Amino acid sequence: MSGLAESYARCRSLNRRHGTTYYWATLVLPAAKRPHVHALYGFCRYADDIVDDLGDTMVADRAAALERFGRRFFDDLERGRSDDPVLAAVVHTVAALELDPGLFRRFLRSMTMDLDVTGYDTWEHLRGYMDGSAAVIGEMMLPLLEPVSPRAVGAARDLGMAFQLTNFLRDVGEDLDRGRVYLPQEDLVRFGADAAARRVDDAWVALMRFQIERARGLYDSADDGLALLPPSSSASIGAARRLYSEILDGIEDAGYDVFTRRIRVPTRRKVAVAARLAARAGRRRRA
């Protein structure tokens, strides 16, 4: 196996291990497109691990590591190849899809914010962070999805933010452990809720209901873009959209308790949804 093939395999492994919903949805895409999705996931995971998974490493050291990672990535982009076990596939994908390097700069800017920003005053403030951490992922994916209209950009951005807001709601407890709150302070004040108390009271339930409706609004907006995609692309994105939105159902079923356990969609459900939508896409292509 060549170094590039090994890099794509490593990215695929990262995707399967850490991003199972995206991984199963990716299987609906044509085989030639899947490695590029894995590479993009590998890039994001690599940066995220520097920010969150370096144990007791000081913030200054994490910042330096993230800066070195970004510098190496952009240097490798300029020379057209990388010897890094993850970045080799990413650099190849960027070239193959002709992606704008500015997309990756926006992503890394948001990752840098995670080093010292612990909260967000308003929804617009949080959306500024999500532009680089989530909306930009939708933009990275568009060349692979081959939409028939540039109107798909807005839908792709909204879907990225819907996915991330869903994560924020599911992971409140985990984020608190990292010293962060990804819920707008203005909303916490409005409902009289205190995330740090980790208490499911009436105020917390009201806050969560409001945020879930906000997330569902983003999903609804993103749905407008599915009709702008070819069958295999719409099936893959539709699978990810359906499965991720079911996390919101799980939060409701758990009585909005996101502190004592992590809400999950079972793997068997992910496989079933991906298989059904793949079969539907096949019928559409044949028709």
QUIDANOR-V709884 format. One record per residue. N is the residue number from 1. PSI is psi in whole degrees, 0 to 359 (NA if undefined). Layout:
BEGIN
n: <N,N>
psi: <PSI,PSI>
END
This chain:
BEGIN
n: <1,2,3,4,5,6,7,8,9,10,11,12,13,14,15,16,17,18,19,20,21,22,23,24,25,26,27,28,29,30,31,32,33,34,35,36,37,38,39,40,41,42,43,44,45,46,47,48,49,50,51,52,53,54,55,56,57,58,59,60,61,62,63,64,65,66,67,68,69,70,71,72,73,74,75,76,77,78,79,80,81,82,83,84,85,86,87,88,89,90,91,92,93,94,95,96,97,98,99,100,101,102,103,104,105,106,107,108,109,110,111,112,113,114,115,116,117,118,119,120,121,122,123,124,125,126,127,128,129,130,131,132,133,134,135,136,137,138,139,140,141,142,143,144,145,146,147,148,149,150,151,152,153,154,155,156,157,158,159,160,161,162,163,164,165,166,167,168,169,170,171,172,173,174,175,176,177,178,179,180,181,182,183,184,185,186,187,188,189,190,191,192,193,194,195,196,197,198,199,200,201,202,203,204,205,206,207,208,209,210,211,212,213,214,215,216,217,218,219,220,221,222,223,224,225,226,227,228,229,230,231,232,233,234,235,236,237,238,239,240,241,242,243,244,245,246,247,248,249,250,251,252,253,254,255,256,257,258,259,260,261,262,263,264,265,266,267,268,269,270,271,272,273,274,275,276,277,278,279,280,281,282,283,284,285,286,287>
psi: <132,165,321,318,320,322,315,322,322,317,320,318,318,317,315,325,322,339,63,322,313,322,310,325,326,330,345,338,158,145,325,338,337,317,327,323,316,320,316,320,318,319,311,320,319,309,319,321,325,321,319,340,36,28,233,17,135,152,318,323,324,317,319,320,319,321,319,320,312,317,317,319,311,328,318,325,318,321,353,10,164,148,358,140,339,314,338,314,322,313,318,319,317,317,316,322,357,49,146,121,336,333,320,329,320,319,312,329,317,323,324,324,326,344,329,358,121,351,171,129,318,168,320,323,314,321,328,319,315,338,315,335,344,305,322,333,320,321,322,326,339,317,329,325,340,58,157,357,144,348,345,342,312,319,321,319,316,322,319,318,326,316,314,321,322,316,315,317,321,324,23,313,315,320,324,322,333,4,22,152,114,41,133,132,325,328,322,316,317,319,356,29,150,102,322,336,340,45,127,87,186,322,318,317,316,317,313,322,318,314,323,319,324,316,317,328,321,319,316,318,319,331,333,336,344,324,346,5,151,164,311,323,314,327,317,311,324,323,313,318,314,313,317,323,338,342,323,320,320,323,317,316,332,9,26,19,101,18,328,344,160,125,131,150,124,147,320,326,319,316,317,315,315,317,318,316,330,318,321,319,321,319,322,320,318,326,NA>
END
